[in-house]
Amino acid sequence: MEKDYLLKERPLRALLLFALPMIIGNLFQQFYTMADSMVVGRYVSENALAAVGASYSLTNVFICVAIGGGVGASVLTSQYFGAREYGRMKQSVSTALLTFLAVSLALASLGLAFGREFMVFLKTPEDILDMTVEYLNIYFMGLPFLFMYNVLSSMFNALGRSRIPLYLLIFSSIFNIVLDIYLVRSLGLGIAGVAWATLIAQGISAFLSFLIFLGELRGYPGADTKMESVRKFYSTEELFTMCRVALPSIFQQSTVSIGMMLVQSVVNSFGPQMLAGFSAGMRVESICIVPMAALGNAMSSYTAQNLGAEQEDRVVKGYRAALCLTAFFALLLCLALELFHFPIIASFLGSDGTMQALETGSSYLRFIGFFFALIGLKMCTDGLLRGAADMKMFTIANLANLSLRVAFAIAMAPRFGIAMVWYAVPLGWLLNFLISYGEYRTGRWRKKCVS
């Protein structure tokens, strides 16, 4: 496959070629995070599952910072690639890697110092607080590996090489699941076992990603990948340009996660049984939105490369193709959840799961299954705006989404029950899409290319 297929192939085919490896890879990534929940739910206790679920709202903030930073930084890389400016492309890559290494170390220190205080603030039930903090402390130690892997994956995608992160994710996922079972069942490490398994698997995957990416860069002309001076290796000018896209992307990703963390505090107040069921439902939802997220990221790189190559009309055709793919995936997901919601939730909780936990999780899946088309529309439109570096309305749309979901859940759930938490979700998605689509229709994104 040619490296510039996003610029040459028919839009539908180009997006599929780009998105499918990401979908498969992200599914493997979600499967091994889901394996953490399934292993502790089945082989430790329902409270252990609730503890992993309680920590998920906080760990997801850090994950989204890593993903948002990687996707934002990769827009600049994609535009340099499309414009054939390989020397600047290499410099932007090295600048991004060093910057996010420093960010990950700072966030890891923050998490280790204040993890317990964060979970107390989120109203984590007292009987699972110690387990939650134990899991988080190990997780924070592996944060630099998480950042390195996610930034490198975004850089591979920016170059149209989305199959490489796929292969690494398959390896990491299988290795993580094997370690989960061994450390929890055979060694009896409990909730700490799944945390150590994740750290080890991500560490090995990040190291392999770095070695492979260095080899990939050597195939492009321009500045030497070893960089003869610090000035060539790290550029403050490239950093500032990158931040124009990366910071709003990080802000969008992290604020949505912070909003969900606040929503999680509402769920926590309903007790560990409902928390366990809701946590299982959220894990399934995170798998279901993988195709939509992949299409959004595909639109980001597709838009950036084609704007860099001055092929604006091709971006419009790609957007229409992405919406068709969204409709297809949304229909499949709706059918799957309506037919199999109860056995899916039961697979997390095992034979010892309480009826309250089972009913909470299955009710969430039955409801949310009808609305995945909305998040697909939102993500594809957001991806186009992000790829064009049209970040103002992109940021406003995602803040509106966050604000509505948090306000609705906090105001309504204590009065009318936990179901209000998930009623807020499609309302936020719809508002986000309407704002982003309005910006797309103005055509301003055609003039926003940062390079």
N, C-alpha and C positions, 0 to 999 in steps of 0.2 A: 504493500500500500504506500502511495506517495505521501510524504510528510505534509504536503500542502493541499490535501484532499478537501479541507473545509473551504478552500478557495475555488475548487474546480468541480467537484462532484455535484450532482443534482442535490438541492437542499435537503429533501427528505432522506435520501440515501446518506448524505454527509452527516446529518444529525444522528441518524441511527448508528452509523459506523462509530461515531464519537461517543454516543450515549450508552450503547449496549455494554461495552466493557465497564463503564462507570456503574451502570445498574447492577451488573453481576458482582462487581467488586464491592460496591456499597452494601449489597445484600449479604455478602459474606461477612463484611464488617458488622452489620446489624445482627447477623446470626451469632457471631461470637459474643457480642454484648448481651444478646438474648440468652445465650448459653449460660452466662454468669447468673442470670435470674433463674433459669430453669434448674441449674445445678443446686443453687442454694435453696430454692423453693422445695425441691424434691429430697435433697440429701442433708439439709441442715434443719430449717424450720420455716414456717410462714413468716415469723418475725424477721428472720434473716432476709427473706425476699422483700419484706417491707423496708428493711434497712438499706438494701441496695437501691430500692425505688426512691427512698427519701434522699439518698446521696445523688441520685441521677439528676435532680433539678439543679444542683450546684455544679457537678462535674460537666453537665451539658453547657454551662456558661463558658467554661474553659475550652471545651471542644469547639464551640461556635466561634470563639475568638481565634482559635487556630485555623478553622475552616474559612472564616471571613477574611482573615489576613492573607491566607494563601490564595483564595479566589481573587481578592482585590489586587494583590501584587501581581498575579498572573495575567491580569488584563494588560498591564504595561508590557509584559513579556510577549503576549500574543500580538500586540500591535507592532512591536519591533520585529517580530518574526514575519508578520504579513508585509511589512515594509522592507524586509531583507536587511535590516540594520543589526547584524549579528554581534558586532562588538558591543553596542549599547545593550543588547539583549543579555549578554553574558554578565555585564557589569550590574544590570538590574537584578539578576538572579543572585549574585553573590551578596549584594547589598541586602536583599530580602532575607537571605538565610542568616546572616549575622545579626540583623535587627531582631528577627523573631526568636533567635536563640537567647538573646538578652531578655526579651519580653517573657519567654517561658520560664527562665530562671527567677525572674522577679515575681511572677505569679505563683510559682511553686513555693517560694518562701512565704508569700502572703497566705497561701492555703494551709501550709504546715503550722503557721503561727496562729491563725484565727479560725481554723476549720470547725472546732467545737462551738465557738461563739456564733458562727454562721448558722449552724444547725439548730442551736437553741433559739435564735431569732426566727427561724422558719417553723417553730412550734413542733419540732420533731418529738414524737411520743417518747416519754422517759424510758420505757422498757426496751427501746431499740436504739437509744442515743449512743451508747458505748460502741455497739457493733457498727453503727454508721460512721463514727469518727475513726474507728480502726480501719475500715475500708478506705476512707478518704485519705488518711495519712500515707498509705502505700501508694494510692493513686497519684497523689501530688508529687511523690518522688520520681514518677515516670513521666511527668509533664513535658520535659524537654524532648523526649522521644516522640511524644504525641505531636508536638509542634513541628518537629523536623519532618516527620512522615507526611503530615497533612500539607505543609508548604511544598515539599518536593512533589507530592501527588498533583497539586495544582499546577506546578511548573511543567510536569510531564504532559498534563492535559493542554496547557497553553501551546505546547509544541505539536499537538495532535497525536501524542503517544500515549493514549489512554489505556492501551493494553498492558503497559508495564506496571502501573499501579494495580491493575487487576490481578496479575500473576502474584505480585507481592502480597496482596490482600488474601488471596486464596491460601497461600502458604501460611500467613500469619493467623488466619481464622482457624484453620485446621489445627495448627500447633497450639493455639490458645485453648481450644475445646479439649484437646488431649490433656493439656496441663490442668485445666479446670477439674476434670474428672480425677486425675491422679492426685492432685494436691488436696482436694476436698474428700474424696471417697477413700483413697488409699492412705494418705498421710493424716487425715482428720484435721486439717488446718481451718476448716470452717470458712467464714466469710473472708478471712485473710487470704485463703488459698486462691480464690478467684481474682483478688486484687493483684497478687504476685504473678499469677498466670498472665494477666493483661499487661503488666509492666514488662515482663520478660519477652513476650511475643512482640510487643510494640518496639522494644529496644532493638531486637534483632532485625525487624523489618525496616526500621529507620536507618540502621547502619547499611543494610544492603541497598536501600533506595539511594543513599548518598553516593555509594561507589558506582552504581549503575548510571546515575545522573551525570557524574563527572565524565564517564565514558561517552555519554550521549553528547555533551557539550563539545567534546573534541572533534565531533563530526562537522562542526560549523566553522566557516572562516571568520576572521575578525580577531579581536583581542585574544591573547593567549590565556587559556583557562588557569594557568598557574599564577598569572598576574605579576608583573615585574615590580609593582609598587603598590603601596596602600591606596594611593589615589585611584589607581585603576581597579582595585579590588572592592573598594567601598567608596561610593560617591554620595555626598550629601545632596547634591542636585537631584540624582536619581531617587534618593530617599524622599525628598519633598514632593517630587512628581508622583511617586508611588503612593504617598500618603493621601493624596487627593482622592484616590479611588479606594485604597485599602482601609483607611480610617472609617469612611461611611459604611463600607461593607462590614467591618468589624463591629461598628456601632449597631448596624441593623441586626447582625447575627446575635450579638451579645445582649442587646436590649430585649429582643424577643425571648431569649433564654432567661434573662432576669425577670421578665414578666411572667414566664412560666414558673419560675422559682417562687414568685409571690403567690401565684395561683396554687402552687404546691403547698404553701403554708395554709391555704384554705382547706385543701384536701387532708392535710395532716391532722387538722382539728377534728376530723370525723373518726379518728382512731386507726389502729394498725390493720384491722381486717379490711376496711374499705380502702385504705392506702395500698395494701397488697394487691387488691383487685384492680384498682386504678393504675398501679405501676405496671401490672401485666398488660393492661390495655394500651398504655402508652408505649410499651415496647413493641407491641404489634403495630400500632400506628406508625412508629418510626420506620418499620419495614415497609409499610404500605406507601409512604411518601417518597421512598427511594427513587422510583422511576420519575416522579415529578421533579425532585431535586436534581437528578441527573440531566433531565431535559433543560432545566433552568441553567445549570452550569454549562451545558453544551451550547445554549444560546449565547451565553456570555463570551466564550472563546470564539464561537462562530461569528458573532457580531464584531468583536474586537479585530479579528484577522481580516474580515471583509471590509471594515471601515479603514483599516490600515492600508489595504490594497485599493481603496477608493471604489468599492463595489457596493454602493448603498442599496440599490434596488434588490440585490441578492439577499440582503438582510431581511427585507419585507417578505420575500418568498420563504425564507427560512422560518420566520415567525409563524406564518400560516401553517407550514408543515409541522412545526412543534405543537401547535394547538390541536391538529388532527391526531397526533400521537398521544396527546394528553387525554383526549376523549376516549381513545381505545383503552388506555391503561385504567382510567377511572371506571369504566364499565366492568372490566375484569375484577377490579378490587371490590366494587360494590357487590357483585354476585358472590364472591368468595366469602366476604364477611357476613352477608345475610344468611348464607347456608351453613357456615361452619364456626360461627362466633363462639358458641359454648365449648366445643371440644378444644378450640385453640386456647381459650383461657384456662381450661382444666389441665392442659399440658404443662402449664407453669406451676400450678398449685399442687398437683399430685393428689393422691387419695386422701390426704389429711387436710385439704383446703376447705375452709368454712363456706357455707352457702352464701353468706353475705359477701365474701370476697369474690366468689364465682359470679354472683348476680351483678355486682358492681362492674366487673371487667367486661362481661358479656353485653350488658346494657350499653356501655360506652361504645363497643365495637359496632353493635347494631345501628346505633345512631350515626356515628361518624362515617360509616361506609357510604352513605348517600352523598357526601360532600367533597370527595377527593378531586372532583373536576375543578372545584373552586381553587384549591391550593395549586393545582397544575396550571391554571390560568394565571394565578398570581406569580408563580415561580418563573414561568416562561417570559412573562412581561418584565418582571424584575431583572431576569437574566439579560434581556436585550438592553435595558437601560444601564445596567452595570457594565456590560461589555462596551457600551458607547461612552462610559464615564459620565453619564447624565445622572448625577448622584443626588441632586437636591430633592426632586419629587420622589425619587426612590426612597430616600431616607424618611421623608414626610409620610409616605404611604405605609411604611413599616412601623413607624411610630404610632400612627393612627390605629393600625391593626393591634399593636401591643396595648395601647391605652384602652381600647374598647374591651378587649378580652379580660384584662385585669380588673377594670372597673366593674364590668358585668358580673364576674365571678365573685369578687369581694362583696358586692352589694346584694347579690341575689342568693348565693349558695347558703349563707347562714339562715336565711328566712325560708327558702323553698327546697333545700336539699342539694346533695352533691351533683345531681344531674345538671344544675345550672352551670357547673364548671365546663361541661362539654357543650352545652348550648351556645356558649360564648365563642367557641372555636370557629365555626363557619361564618359567624357574623364578622369576625375579625378578618378572615380570609377574603370575604366579599368586599369589604371596605377597602382593603389593601389593593385588590385587583382594580376596582373602579378608579382609584386615584392614579395608579400606575398606567392603566390603559388610557386615561385621559391625557397623561403626559406623552405617551406614545403617539397618540393621534395628532398632537401639535407638530410633530416632526422635528422638534428641537434636538432630539438625540442625534440626528444626522451631522450636527456640527460640534459634537462634544468630544471627539477623539482626542485623547491626551497627548499623543505622540506627535 
